[in-house]
Structures are given as structure tokens and as C-alpha cells.
Amino acid sequence: MKSMCGRMYYTTLTVFCLLGLTGASASTKGDKTDVDLKIGIVQRFGDSPKDLLQLEPTKGDKLLLSFRTSNGQQTVSTDKPVRLEIAMQPPAKPSINERVVLGVFRTFETAEDNANRWRELGIQVEIAQPNRWQVWASRKVYSTPLLRRLLLQSLQASGRKTPFIDTEVIKQAPVVSWTVGGKRYNVNSLAIDSQKSRVLVNQGKKLDDKDAKTPNNQQKKDTLNPNKARLFPGNLQVQPNAYGTYTLVNNVPLETYLRGVVPYEIGNNAPMAALEAQAIIARTYALRNIRRFAADNYQLCADTHCQVYFGLKDVSASTDKAIASTKGMVVTYKNQLVDALYSASTGGVTASFSDVWNGDDRSYLRPILDAPNNIWNLTGQSLREENNLKAFVNKEEGFNETGWDLFRWRRESRIEDITKSLQKFLAVKKSPFAKLKEVREMEVVERSDSGRILKLEIKTDIGSFQLTKDEVRSAFAAPISTLFYLEPLNKGGSDLWGYAFVGGGMGHGVGLSQVGAQNLAKLGRSSADILQFYYPGTQLQVLNDKIKK
């Protein structure tokens, strides 16, 4: 494939550089342990012409709105709320938005591994997230319809069935519109600042007439709720993204950003050692992952695809103290930032990186019994064995997460619902098995050392196929982790009614457990002890120029 692509594409391939830490500029205070981040807090504004964003200054403050016009740069100010709407306008000339999609994935980690494989074949790629994560052939390199089709033909000729060309004819394009002082403005890019560097952001939808009536017959024009407005520090930027819509980006220093992460990730009431561990790992995660949205010219998102960031509305003294007391501290391995993965719950055993995603394992991310004492021998009672896994999942006492609601769970699903979920999942992946009409049997055929499902075989009316690793959690509505076993159900009948998914934990289970960390803190472990427990062999360091990013 590499030589074939080399012959076919004589265009010089520019190197696609992932946005690294050097892309995060030093903060205005000149503190080397603090950097400025670009967080996409509203990622696809303009997906619908009904989209609304209301920006509001805090009491006694003013908004400063800067934008470029035909007469140059212009700035307007107001102490009133500004309502950003979407105006749909036809393009000046017929337009087509087109890209070669090389793969569709549930997570960034799996998409990045796939992207690296394409790069090894000499194909320049970029990672995007129009909805699910996707790997695209680089739009700068494969910049014409001819190059895109030649690429697709060569891939199909080599036996690759999943790549496809996604083509959208642009009949109308969204433009950001707002009114200040009785004057209407329409722009494609807008910078928002305030004198106090604090802006309230409220997201909602415009209502149609039929949807606008309330139960008491009052008219309501939109779904904006003042109680749901979020307070963001720093400044904001409305900017175009790779999907023909807009992203609202928050430019914020790292240490301030953490004030809007820690309370929402682990809560305000966690023990101080757990809060400190969360602050350190969240700081490490942010710096390690700022390459994620290079295709859209920002660095991190504000939801669980990255880590939750809701601004400063619910900051607390406890979380602020944890952030301040660990200022600049990160987790490293051999003087490099670790892959600082964490989840709500491990279900009693942490997972290796390769248990969930494709790619090289990290030695500090490996199966660890998530318990204060040795209540299960992972070597002698291997969780690769189905019977051992069932016994482990049915064991509830003695773990760090014992007593938490979702530490153990059982969810039943009808075969019809399983079939519909699979059809939808496979259709997104452009799989030929999306045409299946009936799921006849499901069986776990391979597990990892942590008990996670590596391969799940699905037998259908049109043949059998396998789901692997994180695909398993994405394909069904019932399981909330891949640490589960299947129990066929007939509900007293002769035919298969469906399956019970019986499992433990919530999320991928790699690295720190937020529930487990709180239990360890209650047992007297320090934040350093907690991090060493979940990331063995790593070191704590204050951020400096010698740490590899």
C-alpha cells in the first residue's frame, strides 16, 4: 500500500503536526506552571437554525464584542445580554463540503491509533469529531475531487471496505447574527471579552409557534433558562469549525480551567486527598490531550469526551484549595506526562490501555485489584476465564467501590432492542452487517487479564461477526462498561427473549477510579499514595521545561 500510494500521489505530503504543548501559550502572568488553553464549550453551534446562545456580563460589567468588517476591525460594547442567533444564507456560489472518511470510532484513543496506522502507510490524515470521532484523509493534501476519488479507489482496490466519501451540497450556510444598540450584525468570527474577564453563557433553542405555548397558555419564545447559565472566566471566541458550523471557544489559563473541572468530575464533598489527586490527574490529562481538536483550531472539549468543564458557577473552597495546594503538579513516567486516563468506577479491577483501545500499552496502566486488601488473586484466579469473571462480578464486599450504586449492575434487554441498537451502530460504521434483521446469539469469545471483553461474537440471520473492545459498549444501550457477562433469557418461553448484561463499574476502567480514590482517602492515603496506587511506577513533578509532552 505504501509504495502504491507513493506512485499514485506525487503531491508533496506535508507533515500533519498534532497540536502539542507548545501550542498552548504562556499565561499572561508569566507563570511557567500555567498555560493558556482553548476549550470548545459549545462545539457545533449552528447545527440547527434554531440554535441560540445568550452572552451576559456579570453585574456592573460590560461585554466587548470584536469582529472584522469590510471597514476593518470593529468593537462594540454593551451592559445588556447579547443573543447570538443563526441566520441561514445561501453561499455566494454553489458549494460542496467533501471529505474521505477512513474510519468512524467511539473514542479519540481508538481514532488516534487508526490515524497512526494510516500515517505508516504514507497517507496524511486528521482526526475530527462531527458527531462520533472520525479519521479523515487530510483535506489540505487530498484537496480536489479527483485526488479524493483516486485515494478511495486505491483503498477499495486493496480490500479496504470501510473508507467512504462524505459529500454534502451546501445550499444554505449558517452565519452568526446578533443585535446591539438596535443594529443587526452578521459575522463568521467573533471575539467576546469583558472588563472583569467573566461572561455568563446560556445555551438554548428558538421555539416554533406550536411548541411555544406553556401549560397556562403563556407564550414562550425560546428554551433559555437563566438558572442554567454558566459563568466562564477568561475570554470567548466564536469561530468556524471543520463541519460548516461554529464553536464557542473559552480561552482560559490552565489553573483557572481546573476550577471548572474538579467540582464537576469528582464533586465538592470528596475527601481532600481525593480532590488533590483529581486536580493533579486532571491537570496532567489536559496537558497531555491538547492535540485532540487540532482540526477545529482548539484543544479540548468540555464534556466526557475530554473531561467535564462547566466554568466557575459551582466552584467551592475545598476544590480551590486542592487545586492551589497542587499548583503545577503533574504525573510523569520517565520524565514524560502520563496518559492520565480515569473513570468513575473500575468495577473492582483497573484495565490496561489495550483492554479498551487499540495501540501500545502503557506500563503504568495495567490490571490492579481496586481494593485496600488482597481479596482476589488476579494471577491464580484469572479473569480471562468466564467462570472466574462471573464469580468476581458477583463478589461485592471488600472493594474500594463497595456500596456505590453502579459498582455492580444488571440490565436486561429484549432481543429486538439489541437488534435495533446493533443496526444503528453498524450503519454509522458503514458495515454490511447493518442489514441484519435478527440477532440469534451472542457469546464472549475472549477476555483480557482485567476481565474486559476483547471479542464478542454476534450470530445473525446474515452471518456472524465480532465486536471488539470499546465497540461492545458503543453497540448496546445496556452495558455501562465492558466488564460484564451475558445471561440468555427466555422469560418462560421457548424462544430467546433477550439477554441480561451483568457487570461492574462505569466507564472504561483505565487508571484512577474516582469512587475508589475517595475510599482510599477515607482510609488515610495521601494524594501521592492514591496516584501511585492507580499509576504504579510513576512520579509527581512540578511542570517544567524538561518534561516531555
Residue pairs with C-beta under 8 A, 6 or more apart in sequence:
1 121
1 122
1 158
2 120
2 121
2 122
4 154
4 158
5 121
5 122
5 123
5 151
5 154
6 122
8 150
8 151
8 154
9 141
9 147
9 150
9 151
11 141
11 147
13 122
13 124
13 141
14 124
14 138
14 140
14 141
15 124
16 119
16 124
16 125
16 126
16 138
17 294
18 291
18 294
19 290
19 291
19 294
19 299
20 290
20 291
20 549
21 35
21 287
21 290
21 549
22 549
23 290
23 299
24 35
24 36
24 37
24 38
24 254
24 287
24 290
24 299
25 35
25 36
26 32
26 34
26 35
26 36
27 34
27 35
27 36
27 253
27 254
28 36
28 253
29 253
32 543
32 544
32 545
33 255
33 327
33 328
33 542
33 543
34 253
34 254
34 255
34 328
35 253
35 254
35 287
36 234
36 251
36 252
36 253
36 254
37 251
37 252
37 253
37 254
37 257
37 286
37 290
37 299
37 300
38 249
38 250
38 251
38 297
38 298
38 299
38 300
39 249
39 250
39 252
39 257
39 298
39 299
39 300
39 301
39 302
39 309
40 247
40 248
40 249
40 250
40 293
40 296
40 298
40 300
40 301
40 302
41 201
41 230
41 232
41 236
41 248
41 249
41 250
41 302
41 309
41 311
42 53
42 201
42 203
42 247
42 248
43 129
43 241
43 247
43 296
43 301
44 130
44 241
44 243
44 245
44 246
44 247
45 51
45 53
45 84
45 86
45 176
45 238
45 245
45 246
45 247
45 248
46 86
46 174
46 176
46 244
46 245
46 246
47 245
48 86
48 205
49 86
49 88
49 174
50 86
50 205
50 206
50 207
51 85
51 86
51 205
51 206
52 83
52 84
52 85
52 203
52 204
52 205
52 206
52 222
52 223
52 224
53 83
53 84
53 201
53 202
53 203
53 204
53 248
54 81
54 82
54 83
54 84
54 200
54 201
54 202
54 203
54 204
54 224
54 229
55 63
55 81
55 82
55 84
55 192
55 199
55 200
55 201
55 202
55 236
56 63
56 81
56 82
56 199
56 200
56 202
56 229
57 63
57 78
57 79
57 194
57 196
57 198
57 199
57 200
58 194
58 196
58 198
58 199
58 200
58 231
60 196
61 79
61 194
61 195
61 196
61 198
62 77
62 78
62 79
62 194
62 195
63 77
63 78
63 79
63 82
63 192
63 193
63 194
63 199
64 75
64 76
64 77
64 192
64 193
64 194
64 195
65 75
65 76
65 77
65 78
65 82
65 178
65 180
65 190
65 191
65 192
66 73
66 74
66 75
66 190
66 191
66 192
66 193
67 73
67 74
67 75
67 185
67 187
67 189
67 190
67 191
68 74
68 187
68 189
69 187
76 180
76 181
76 185
78 180
78 181
80 180
82 178
82 179
82 180
83 178
83 179
84 176
84 177
84 178
84 190
84 238
85 176
85 177
85 178
85 206
86 174
86 175
86 176
86 177
87 174
87 175
87 176
87 177
87 186
88 172
88 173
88 174
88 175
89 172
89 173
89 174
89 175
89 186
90 171
90 172
90 173
91 170
91 171
91 172
91 173
94 169
94 170
95 169
95 170
95 173
96 167
96 168
96 169
96 170
97 167
97 168
97 170
97 244
98 145
98 148
98 165
98 166
98 167
98 168
99 136
99 137
99 139
99 148
99 165
99 166
100 136
100 137
100 142
100 148
100 151
100 152
100 163
100 164
100 165
100 166
101 134
101 135
101 136
101 163
101 164
101 165
101 166
102 114
102 118
102 123
102 125
102 134
102 135
102 136
102 137
102 155
102 162
102 163
103 111
103 114
103 134
103 135
103 162
103 163
104 132
104 133
104 134
104 162
104 428
104 429
104 430
105 111
105 114
105 132
105 133
105 134
105 135
106 132
106 133
106 470
106 471
106 473
106 474
107 133
107 305
107 356
107 357
107 470
107 508
108 127
108 129
108 133
108 289
108 292
108 305
109 353
109 356
109 357
109 359
110 133
110 357
110 358
110 469
110 470
111 127
111 133
111 134
111 135
112 127
112 359
113 357
113 358
113 359
114 135
114 358
115 125
115 126
115 127
115 135
116 359
118 125
118 135
118 137
119 125
123 137
123 151
124 137
124 138
124 140
124 141
124 142
125 135
125 136
125 137
125 138
126 135
126 136
126 138
126 139
126 294
126 295
127 133
127 134
127 135
127 136
127 292
127 294
127 295
128 134
128 135
128 136
128 242
128 243
128 295
128 296
129 293
129 296
129 301
129 305
130 242
130 243
132 428
133 305
136 295
137 148
137 151
139 242
141 147
142 148
142 151
148 165
149 165
152 163
152 164
152 165
155 163
156 163
161 430
161 432
162 429
162 430
162 431
164 430
168 244
170 244
173 244
174 244
174 245
174 246
175 186
175 187
175 188
176 186
176 187
176 188
176 190
176 238
176 246
177 184
177 185
177 186
178 184
178 185
179 185
187 238
188 240
189 237
189 238
189 239
189 240
190 237
190 238
191 235
191 236
191 237
191 238
192 199
192 235
192 236
192 237
192 238
193 199
193 235
193 236
194 235
197 233
197 234
197 235
198 231
198 232
198 233
198 312
199 231
199 232
199 235
199 236
200 229
200 230
200 231
200 232
201 229
201 230
201 231
201 232
201 236
201 248
201 311
202 224
202 225
202 226
202 228
202 229
202 230
203 224
203 228
204 222
204 223
204 224
204 225
205 222
205 223
206 221
206 222
207 220
207 221
207 222
207 223
212 219
212 220
212 221
213 219
213 220
214 220
229 313
230 310
230 311
230 313
231 311
231 312
231 313
232 250
232 252
232 260
232 311
232 312
233 250
233 252
233 256
233 259
233 260
233 311
233 312
234 250
234 251
234 252
234 253
234 256
235 250
235 251
236 248
236 249
236 250
236 251
237 248
237 249
237 251
238 246
238 247
238 248
238 249
239 246
239 247
239 249
239 297
239 298
240 246
240 247
241 247
241 296
241 297
242 295
242 296
247 296
247 298
249 298
250 302
250 311
254 283
254 286
254 287
255 323
255 327
255 328
256 312
257 286
257 309
258 279
258 282
258 283
258 286
258 323
259 312
259 315
259 319
259 320
259 323
260 309
260 310
260 311
260 312
260 315
261 282
261 286
261 307
261 308
261 309
262 275
262 278
262 279
262 282
262 319
262 322
262 323
263 314
263 315
263 316
263 319
264 308
264 309
264 310
264 314
265 278
265 282
265 307
265 308
265 514
266 274
266 275
266 278
266 514
266 517
266 518
268 314
268 316
268 318
268 319
269 318
270 278
270 318
270 517
270 518
270 521
271 518
271 521
271 522
272 318
272 321
272 322
272 521
273 517
273 520
273 521
273 525
273 526
273 527
273 529
273 530
274 514
274 517
274 518
274 520
274 521
274 527
274 530
275 318
275 319
275 321
275 322
276 322
276 325
276 326
276 527
277 512
277 517
277 521
277 527
277 530
277 531
278 322
278 342
278 512
278 514
278 517
279 319
279 322
279 323
279 326
279 329
280 326
280 329
280 330
280 331
280 527
280 531
280 540
281 331
281 340
281 342
281 511
281 512
281 531
282 307
282 340
283 326
283 328
283 329
283 330
283 543
284 330
284 331
284 337
284 338
284 340
285 306
285 307
285 340
285 341
285 342
286 300
286 307
287 330
287 337
287 543
287 549
288 337
288 338
288 339
288 340
288 549
289 299
289 300
289 306
290 299
290 300
291 299
292 299
292 300
292 301
292 306
293 299
293 300
293 301
300 306
300 307
300 309
302 308
302 309
302 310
326 527
328 542
328 543
329 540
329 541
329 542
329 543
330 337
330 540
330 541
330 542
330 543
330 547
331 337
331 338
331 340
331 531
331 535
331 538
331 539
331 540
332 338
332 538
332 539
332 540
332 541
332 547
333 362
333 363
333 364
333 535
333 537
333 538
333 539
335 541
335 546
335 547
335 548
336 547
336 548
336 549
337 547
337 548
337 549
338 362
338 364
338 535
338 538
339 353
339 362
339 365
339 511
340 511
340 535
341 353
341 365
341 508
341 510
341 511
341 512
342 510
342 511
342 512
342 513
342 514
342 534
343 505
343 506
343 507
343 508
343 509
343 510
343 511
343 512
343 513
343 514
344 406
344 505
344 506
344 507
344 513
344 514
344 515
345 401
345 404
345 406
345 407
345 481
345 504
345 505
345 506
345 507
345 509
345 513
345 514
345 515
345 516
346 370
346 401
346 483
346 505
346 509
346 513
346 516
347 370
347 393
347 401
347 407
347 408
347 481
347 483
347 503
347 504
347 505
347 506
347 509
348 369
348 370
348 371
348 376
348 392
348 395
348 399
348 401
348 407
348 504
348 505
349 367
349 368
349 369
349 370
349 376
349 378
349 383
349 392
349 450
349 451
349 483
349 509
350 365
350 366
350 367
350 368
350 370
350 450
350 509
350 510
350 511
350 513
350 534
351 365
351 367
351 448
351 450
351 452
351 483
351 508
351 509
351 510
352 361
352 365
352 366
352 367
352 448
352 449
352 450
352 510
353 359
353 360
353 361
353 362
353 365
353 510
354 360
354 361
354 448
355 367
355 448
355 449
355 450
355 452
355 454
355 469
355 482
355 509
355 510
356 452
356 469
356 470
356 482
356 508
356 509
356 510
357 469
357 470
358 469
363 537
364 535
364 536
364 537
364 538
365 510
365 511
365 535
366 536
367 378
367 383
367 448
367 449
367 450
368 533
368 534
368 536
369 375
369 376
369 378
370 399
370 400
370 401
370 513
370 516
371 398
371 399
371 400
372 400
372 519
372 520
372 523
373 398
375 395
375 398
375 399
376 392
376 395
378 449
381 388
381 391
381 392
382 388
382 449
383 389
383 392
383 447
383 448
383 449
383 450
383 451
384 446
384 447
384 448
384 449
384 451
385 447
386 444
386 447
386 485
388 451
389 447
389 451
389 485
390 485
390 502
392 451
392 504
393 408
393 451
393 483
393 484
393 485
393 502
393 503
393 504
394 408
396 402
396 407
396 408
399 407
399 516
400 513
400 515
400 516
400 517
400 519
400 520
401 407
401 505
401 513
401 515
401 516
401 519
404 515
406 480
406 505
406 506
407 504
407 505
407 515
408 503
408 504
409 480
409 502
409 503
409 504
410 500
410 501
410 502
410 503
411 478
411 479
411 500
411 501
412 478
412 489
412 498
412 499
412 500
412 501
413 476
413 477
413 478
413 498
413 499
413 500
413 501
414 497
414 498
415 438
415 439
415 496
415 497
415 498
415 499
416 498
417 477
417 498
418 439
418 442
418 476
418 498
418 499
419 436
419 437
419 438
419 439
421 475
421 476
421 477
422 433
422 436
422 439
422 458
422 475
422 476
423 434
423 436
425 471
425 474
425 475
426 433
426 434
426 436
426 475
427 434
431 465
433 458
433 460
433 462
433 463
433 465
435 462
436 460
436 461
436 462
437 460
437 461
437 462
438 460
438 461
439 458
439 459
439 460
440 459
440 460
440 461
440 496
441 458
441 459
441 496
442 456
442 457
442 458
442 459
442 486
442 499
443 456
443 457
443 459
443 486
444 453
444 455
444 456
444 457
444 485
444 486
445 455
445 456
445 457
445 466
446 453
446 454
446 455
447 453
447 454
448 454
450 483
450 509
451 483
452 469
452 481
452 482
452 483
452 509
453 469
453 472
453 482
453 483
453 484
454 468
454 469
455 466
455 467
455 468
456 466
456 467
456 468
456 472
457 464
457 465
457 466
458 464
458 465
458 466
458 467
467 475
469 482
470 482
470 508
472 479
472 482
473 479
473 480
473 481
473 482
476 501
478 501
479 501
479 503
480 503
480 505
480 506
480 507
481 503
481 504
481 505
481 506
481 507
481 508
481 509
482 508
482 509
483 503
483 504
483 505
483 509
484 501
484 502
484 503
484 504
485 502
485 503
486 499
486 500
486 501
486 502
487 499
487 500
487 502
488 496
488 499
489 496
489 497
489 498
489 499
489 500
490 496
490 497
491 497
491 498
505 513
511 534
511 535
512 530
512 531
512 534
512 535
513 534
516 534
517 530
517 534
520 529
520 530
520 533
521 527
521 530
525 533
528 540
531 538
531 540
532 538
541 547
